[in-house]
Amino acid sequence: MKYTYLLLNLATIFFPVVLSFDNKVKFYKSWRFIWPGMAITGLVFLFWDVLFTIKGVWSFNPKYITGITIMQLPVEEVLFFLTTPFACIFIYACLNYYIKRELNSLSTRVISNIIIVLSLLVLIFYRQQLYTRVTFSLLGVLVVLSQFIFKARWLNRFYVAYLVSLLPFYIINGYLTSLPVVLYNNAENIGRRIGTIPIEDHFYCMALLLMNVGFFEYFKTRAVKLHYDRTA
């Protein structure tokens, strides 16, 4: 039982790693664009994770973790910020290859505006809850930056990939919250759940993936530009 969280991490990343060598998508060729953004994003989210753990926003059931810690966090929790983004960027890359139809710019803008307005409303009515406040503040800022400041052309594909990623999200996070491996302090969140998963987890995951995909696209685009400049 002490290896439960570790095994869930391995299950999350197993198929994306194996299928990275598919002859069509060839995702392994994009690995080098993932690591820098994953490192930057991981540091941001690990900072909040340590803070949340110290503040009692959540805790970890000792029955389901090995007991090895890094920065006061279970090593499995640190691995979560590697395995989950990797798996979801894999989904994003596969959808980009196999699905050519995209959301139009108007639909993308509408979705972004809904997320921004929702974030503002939640911050007005639930500003006392630390998990809620941080999650929706970060998500709102990231969406504003992506949609209106950087005008990210990949945002339409991100929203589709996020919806698809909810399937493995419900499986893995369902286990984490139903056993439970992660125990939440409901005084620091809205107190509403879908099944056993807090509402905030859905948007926390969206913010995590949005930042990772943003860096993935940035480093990939920069590499293409550098290659073009050298060969021009």
ChimeraX attribute file (.defattr): number of C-alpha atoms within 10 A of each C-alpha:
attribute: neighborCount
match mode: 1-to-1
recipient: residues
	/A:1	11
	/A:2	14
	/A:3	14
	/A:4	18
	/A:5	27
	/A:6	20
	/A:7	14
	/A:8	19
	/A:9	20
	/A:10	15
	/A:11	13
	/A:12	22
	/A:13	19
	/A:14	13
	/A:15	12
	/A:16	19
	/A:17	16
	/A:18	11
	/A:19	15
	/A:20	19
	/A:21	13
	/A:22	11
	/A:23	8
	/A:24	10
	/A:25	18
	/A:26	14
	/A:27	20
	/A:28	15
	/A:29	10
	/A:30	17
	/A:31	16
	/A:32	12
	/A:33	19
	/A:34	22
	/A:35	17
	/A:36	15
	/A:37	21
	/A:38	23
	/A:39	14
	/A:40	13
	/A:41	22
	/A:42	22
	/A:43	14
	/A:44	13
	/A:45	16
	/A:46	16
	/A:47	12
	/A:48	15
	/A:49	21
	/A:50	17
	/A:51	14
	/A:52	17
	/A:53	15
	/A:54	13
	/A:55	13
	/A:56	15
	/A:57	20
	/A:58	19
	/A:59	17
	/A:60	19
	/A:61	16
	/A:62	13
	/A:63	15
	/A:64	20
	/A:65	21
	/A:66	16
	/A:67	16
	/A:68	10
	/A:69	13
	/A:70	12
	/A:71	11
	/A:72	12
	/A:73	18
	/A:74	19
	/A:75	17
	/A:76	25
	/A:77	19
	/A:78	18
	/A:79	15
	/A:80	19
	/A:81	20
	/A:82	19
	/A:83	21
	/A:84	21
	/A:85	25
	/A:86	23
	/A:87	19
	/A:88	25
	/A:89	25
	/A:90	26
	/A:91	20
	/A:92	21
	/A:93	20
	/A:94	18
	/A:95	18
	/A:96	18
	/A:97	11
	/A:98	10
	/A:99	9
	/A:100	8
	/A:101	9
	/A:102	14
	/A:103	14
	/A:104	10
	/A:105	13
	/A:106	10
	/A:107	12
	/A:108	21
	/A:109	17
	/A:110	11
	/A:111	15
	/A:112	21
	/A:113	16
	/A:114	12
	/A:115	18
	/A:116	20
	/A:117	13
	/A:118	14
	/A:119	21
	/A:120	17
	/A:121	13
	/A:122	16
	/A:123	18
	/A:124	11
	/A:125	11
	/A:126	16
	/A:127	19
	/A:128	14
	/A:129	17
	/A:130	17
	/A:131	26
	/A:132	23
	/A:133	22
	/A:134	17
	/A:135	23
	/A:136	24
	/A:137	18
	/A:138	16
	/A:139	22
	/A:140	22
	/A:141	13
	/A:142	19
	/A:143	25
	/A:144	16
	/A:145	13
	/A:146	19
	/A:147	19
	/A:148	11
	/A:149	10
	/A:150	10
	/A:151	12
	/A:152	16
	/A:153	13
	/A:154	16
	/A:155	21
	/A:156	20
	/A:157	20
	/A:158	26
	/A:159	19
	/A:160	17
	/A:161	21
	/A:162	20
	/A:163	11
	/A:164	15
	/A:165	21
	/A:166	16
	/A:167	10
	/A:168	14
	/A:169	20
	/A:170	17
	/A:171	12
	/A:172	17
	/A:173	20
	/A:174	17
	/A:175	18
	/A:176	21
	/A:177	17
	/A:178	13
	/A:179	14
	/A:180	16
	/A:181	21
	/A:182	18
	/A:183	16
	/A:184	20
	/A:185	13
	/A:186	14
	/A:187	13
	/A:188	20
	/A:189	22
	/A:190	20
	/A:191	14
	/A:192	12
	/A:193	11
	/A:194	11
	/A:195	11
	/A:196	16
	/A:197	19
	/A:198	18
	/A:199	16
	/A:200	20
	/A:201	18
	/A:202	17
	/A:203	19
	/A:204	19
	/A:205	18
	/A:206	22
	/A:207	23
	/A:208	22
	/A:209	25
	/A:210	23
	/A:211	22
	/A:212	25
	/A:213	25
	/A:214	18
	/A:215	21
	/A:216	22
	/A:217	17
	/A:218	15
	/A:219	19
	/A:220	16
	/A:221	13
	/A:222	13
	/A:223	13
	/A:224	11
	/A:225	12
	/A:226	11
	/A:227	11
	/A:228	10
	/A:229	9
	/A:230	8
	/A:231	7
	/A:232	6
